[in-house]
Structures are given as C-alpha cells and as structure tokens.
C-alpha cells in the first residue's frame, strides 16, 4: 500500500466505524449483562446469539430482510454501469467496487433488526427502477434469499445468505455465509462472498464496527478472479518490520485464472471501505464524491407475508414498546409451535417411508 487515505469522519483511528449512539449502546449493554446473569459467562465465549430473544428496546423497527439491502445502495451506479460494459476486467472492477462501497452503509445503525419469520417476505424498489424481492427460507439456521433486478433487466443480483453471530469476549463476530451472484445478459456471472463483521466494545469501551477477513470474486466465463484482504500488514521503509494499517484498509488484486497468482496479476486493488476503492491507482469510488445512496423503498401492493404487516414492527414504529414486546413474544411462540409441527410431520414421514420400504 503506497499511501494513507482520507477516511470518513466516523472512522476509528485503529480502523472501523465508530458508533456514537450512546443511548443505544447503554441499552444494549444492559441487555448483554442480563444475558450473562441468565446464561453464564459461557455466552461470551463463542455462544451463538441467533437463537436468543432480544427485547424490543434494543431493536430497530425493521426486519433483517430490510437491513440486508442497506449495503446495496450503490447498485444503480456500479451494477448498471457494469451491465453496460463489454470489457470483462472493467466489469469485474465495477462489481468489486459495488460490494465494497456499500459496506459503510451497513454500519450506521447500531440497533438489531427483527429476526424474520419463516416465509416472511419483503418487496421493494429503488427510484431508478431496480426491483427487490426477499424471503426468509429457513428459521434455524436463519437463511434469507434475495433477488434484485436492474432497470430493463440489465442485471440480476441474487443469492442466499445464512446469518451467524456469536460472542467473542467483548465483541460479537458475525458473518453472512453464502454466495452472491451478479448475472448479466451476455451470460457472465460474477460470484462473491462477504468477510466477517465484528462489533467491538459490546460490554465496555468504544463501540466499533469492523470488517475483517478476505473477500473473493469469481468470473468463470472470463477466467477472472478477484481477492482482497481487510486489515493488511505492510512492510516498513526498511523492510524488517511490519506496520499495522487501520483495519478498514484492504489490499488485493484481480488475476487471470481462478486463484491468487501474482504472476498472473492483471491489476492491483487497494483502499478502505471508509474511504475509497482504487485499481492501479485509479479511483472508482471515494466517499467525498457524495454519490447518491439509493434507498430500497416499500412497493405499493406487496404480498400478505410482507414484513411491513408484522405487528411488533408496527407497534415499535409507533413507539408503543409494551405492545411491540407482547406481539414479538406472540410471534416467537407461534414460530416455535410451527417448528414442532414441521418436526413431527417429518418424523412421521420418515417412519412411513421406512415402513413402506419393508413391505
């Protein structure tokens, strides 16, 4: 990495997005300490939190299906441009830029969204004509499917993600597992995976959101592979020691083939998800450009299963905390009953198949 980048004002000195909503942090810490009292210290040593019921006072009035789309705010800029591009390498650069540039938009709200109910949907659209369709396909593990179609069917962005989250001491480690696919009309499909997201300072200290790990992009049709690593180390001027850069920095490149091979490197990639994206020193995104962030907005006539009809979300939006909490518990109890019915049916089905096989 050749230089330092001018980062967003919310950037923490050592890296990541500094959360400044002190009331939300205070409320969350009270809930975490209550969990420790109820479940013991083991909850902070890798215990999963996707099955834990969280009170509405630390929730935002949205479903996770809505929250997923926050990071797609620049799709009308970069994916539409990629759809109109004939050069495979340039298209790969634009898809990578799309994936990185929107990350900061996922860190701005410290509160937790509501867990989607199995079969819950969300339909939305962006002002440029982009259409979004999301559905909760599994409750445990929590799996969400999505499909986003650009104007005039210029591109199709789709995938399936399983959200995992667990305590790690004073932090929570989360990750959306699963592939993202961007398909274009010429048959090109670029797939990619997300890195880890860490929320630091869960019980004490500064609350900071970080992305760590590696992200990889594949275009099998054009034999291209992109990869970059968050929080890289770089050699010092004298070469005998390493300098730690802010964790939001990243370095990598695009390569010919389907793996990292420095001898087949087509271009270098560097930047910060809180600053910019550059390929060979050419800037593709910079937060100072103040590009419009497109918001996914509700459609007029969604399916009856749309998350806007959830009573707990409706009451939380109305700031009726008591009713929101009551409805949240009601919906959770209904999910548990439905899960038992599905399990009983599956057990009976297998028993019947086994009996039929013996006859």
Secondary structure, 3 states (H helix, E strand, C coil): CCCCCCCCCCECCCCCEECCCHHHHHHHHHHHHHHHHHHCHHHHEEEECCCCCCCHHHEEEEEHHHHHHHHHCCHHHHHHHHHCCCCHHHHHHHHHHHHHHCHHHHCCCCCEEECCCCCCEEEEECCCCCEEEEEEEECCCCEEEEEEECHHHCEEEEEEEEEEEEEECCEEEEEEECCEEEEECCCCEEEECCCEEEEECCCCCCCEEEEECEEEEEECCCCEEEEEEECCEEECCCCCCEEECCCCEEEEEEEECCCCCHHHEEEEEEEECCCEEEECCEEEEEHHHCCCCCCCEECCCCCCCEHHHCHHHHHHHCCCHHHHHHHHHHHHHHHHHHHHHHHHHHHHHHHHHHHHHHC
